[in-house]
């Protein structure tokens, strides 16, 4: 039997995502082991009635990954409405900065590029920092810069290596939704003409394909939403991202 809080939250999710059916879970309406909320319910008459006739769209469970278990309905409402940031993740040359600026303009939001913050805080170019400090130290520097972010109503374009830090991702999720700009390897390879000077975090002996194969699962794992950018113009991606963000209440 659903509690009033569970019913209220489920109704709230459905109102935010009007075309979606909440993905079922084998054990019913449950809480994840890490005590974060999972937007999953089992097959019940309650959900059957609420979702009757709606398009069956799978919801990435991280979209509503918040510590909601003990929250009141009012706190749930306040917390969701406070998710003001849009965080863009993806491979180098996936368009995070370009799309981020245009998205900020079209949505009336601020814009932050964490790569530029890293350069400013270290008074050096990304590639110079990596060369001087090494990969592991650079990832730590990136984590520290991201952990200092305290903003709202902001589009945040992250470096491609941000997904190596669980702390950084967790911090970004506190007040934001993470969107993965999905671009194919062939397109990334075509775009990257300055691969040796761009400031890309490669592992020892790693090439671009190896980097791509290593990172894509991390992007997908941490994304609340995935935007397929293949064969799309920049303006089309911006519009699609804006529409999807507004659809869930950003």
C-alpha positions in Angstrom: 0.0 0.0 0.0 1.4 3.4 -0.9 1.8 6.1 1.7 0.4 9.5 1.2 3.9 10.8 0.6 4.6 8.2 -2.0 1.4 8.9 -3.8 2.0 12.6 -3.7 5.5 12.3 -5.1 4.4 9.9 -7.8 1.7 12.3 -8.9 4.2 15.1 -8.9 6.6 13.1 -11.1 3.8 12.3 -13.5 2.7 16.0 -13.6 6.3 17.0 -14.5 6.7 14.2 -17.0 3.2 14.1 -18.6 4.1 11.6 -21.4 5.9 9.1 -19.2 5.2 5.9 -17.4 7.4 5.4 -14.3 9.6 2.4 -14.9 8.5 -0.5 -12.8 10.7 -2.1 -10.1 10.4 -5.7 -9.0 10.1 -4.9 -5.4 7.7 -2.0 -5.7 8.2 1.6 -4.8 11.7 1.4 -3.4 14.6 3.4 -2.1 18.0 2.8 -3.6 20.7 1.3 -1.3 22.5 4.7 -1.2 19.3 6.2 0.3 18.6 8.2 -2.8 15.1 8.2 -4.3 14.4 5.9 -7.2 11.5 6.8 -9.5 10.2 3.3 -9.8 6.9 1.6 -8.9 5.6 -1.9 -9.3 2.5 -3.0 -11.2 -0.5 -1.8 -9.2 -4.0 -0.7 -10.0 -2.9 2.7 -8.6 -0.2 3.2 -11.2 -2.2 1.5 -13.9 -5.0 4.1 -13.5 -2.7 7.0 -13.2 -0.7 6.2 -16.3 -3.5 4.7 -18.5 -3.1 5.8 -22.1 0.2 7.6 -21.6 3.2 6.9 -23.8 5.6 4.4 -22.3 8.9 6.3 -22.0 11.7 4.9 -19.9 12.8 7.4 -17.3 16.5 7.4 -16.4 16.4 6.8 -12.7 19.1 9.3 -12.0 16.8 12.1 -13.1 15.2 12.2 -9.7 18.2 11.0 -7.6 17.7 13.0 -4.5 17.6 12.2 -0.8 13.9 12.3 -0.5 13.0 9.3 1.7 12.3 11.4 4.9 11.3 14.6 3.2 7.8 16.1 3.5 5.8 16.8 0.4 6.5 20.5 0.7 10.3 19.8 0.9 10.0 17.6 -2.2 8.3 20.3 -4.1 10.8 22.9 -3.0 13.8 20.6 -3.8 12.6 19.8 -7.2 11.7 23.4 -8.1 15.2 24.4 -7.0 16.9 22.2 -9.6 18.0 25.2 -11.6 21.3 24.2 -13.2 21.8 22.3 -16.4 25.1 20.5 -16.5 26.5 19.4 -19.9 28.8 16.4 -20.0 30.4 14.6 -23.0 33.5 14.0 -25.0 35.9 16.8 -26.0 34.5 18.4 -29.1 31.0 17.3 -28.4 29.9 20.9 -28.3 29.4 21.5 -24.6 30.7 25.0 -24.6 29.1 26.1 -27.9 25.7 24.6 -27.1 26.0 25.8 -23.5 26.4 29.5 -24.4 23.5 29.3 -26.9 21.3 27.4 -24.4 22.0 30.0 -21.7 20.9 32.8 -24.1 17.8 31.0 -25.2 16.7 30.1 -21.6 17.8 33.3 -19.9 20.4 31.5 -17.8 24.0 32.2 -16.8 26.9 30.2 -18.3 30.0 28.7 -16.7 32.7 26.7 -18.4 34.7 24.7 -15.8 37.7 24.3 -18.2 38.0 28.1 -18.2 37.7 28.2 -14.4 40.5 25.6 -14.1 42.7 27.8 -16.4 42.0 30.9 -14.5 42.6 29.4 -11.1 45.9 27.9 -12.2 46.9 30.8 -14.5 47.8 28.3 -17.2 46.3 26.5 -20.2 44.7 23.1 -19.7 47.4 21.3 -21.7 50.2 23.0 -19.8 48.6 22.0 -16.5 48.3 18.3 -17.6 51.9 18.3 -18.9 53.3 19.9 -15.7 51.2 18.2 -13.1 50.2 14.9 -14.7 46.8 13.3 -15.3 46.0 12.3 -11.7 46.8 15.7 -10.3 44.8 17.4 -13.1 41.7 15.3 -12.3 42.1 16.4 -8.7 42.4 20.0 -9.7 39.3 19.7 -11.8 37.4 18.1 -8.9 38.4 20.9 -6.6 37.2 23.6 -9.0 33.9 21.8 -9.6 33.4 21.4 -5.8 33.7 25.1 -5.4 30.8 25.8 -7.7 27.8 27.4 -5.9 25.4 28.7 -8.6 21.8 28.4 -9.7 20.0 29.2 -13.0 23.2 28.3 -14.7 24.3 26.2 -17.7 27.5 24.5 -16.7 29.8 23.1 -19.5 32.2 20.6 -17.9 35.4 19.2 -19.0 35.2 15.7 -20.6 37.1 14.2 -17.7 34.8 15.4 -14.9 33.1 11.9 -14.9 36.3 10.5 -13.4 35.4 12.2 -10.1 32.4 10.8 -8.2 32.6 13.7 -5.8 32.4 16.3 -8.6 29.4 14.5 -10.2 27.6 14.2 -6.8 28.2 18.0 -6.2 26.8 18.9 -9.6 23.7 16.8 -9.0 22.8 18.6 -5.8 21.3 21.5 -7.7 21.3 20.4 -11.3 20.3 18.0 -14.0 23.1 16.3 -16.0 22.7 16.1 -19.7 25.0 14.0 -21.8 25.6 15.3 -25.4 26.0 12.0 -27.3 28.2 12.3 -30.3 29.7 9.3 -32.3 33.3 8.5 -32.2 33.7 9.2 -36.0 32.3 12.7 -35.5 34.5 13.4 -32.5 37.5 12.2 -34.4 36.6 14.4 -37.3 36.2 17.5 -35.1 39.3 17.1 -33.0 42.0 18.8 -35.1 44.0 20.0 -32.1 44.1 16.8 -30.1 47.7 17.4 -28.8 47.1 20.9 -27.6 43.5 20.9 -26.5 44.0 19.7 -23.0 42.5 16.2 -23.2 43.2 13.8 -20.3 44.6 10.7 -21.9 45.8 7.6 -19.9 49.2 6.2 -20.5 49.4 4.8 -24.1 45.7 5.6 -24.7 44.4 6.8 -28.0 41.2 8.6 -28.8 39.2 5.5 -29.5 40.3 4.0 -26.2 39.4 7.2 -24.4 36.0 7.2 -26.1 35.3 3.6 -25.1 36.3 4.3 -21.5 34.3 7.4 -21.0 31.0 6.7 -22.8 29.8 4.2 -20.1 30.6 6.9 -17.5 28.7 9.6 -19.3 25.7 7.3 -19.7 25.9 6.1 -16.0 25.9 9.7 -14.7 23.4 11.3 -17.1 19.9 12.3 -16.1 19.1 12.8 -19.8 20.9 11.9 -23.0 20.6 14.1 -26.1 21.5 12.4 -29.4 23.5 15.0 -31.3 24.2 12.8 -34.4 23.4 14.5 -37.7 21.9 17.5 -36.0 22.7 21.2 -36.4 23.8 23.2 -33.4 20.5 25.1 -33.2 18.5 21.9 -33.4 20.4 20.5 -30.5 19.9 23.7 -28.5 16.2 23.6 -29.1 15.9 19.9 -28.3 17.9 20.3 -25.1 15.8 23.3 -24.1 12.5 21.5 -24.8 13.6 18.5 -22.8 14.8 20.6 -19.8 11.6 22.6 -19.7 9.6 19.4 -20.0 10.9 18.2 -16.6 10.5 21.6 -14.9 13.8 23.3 -15.3 
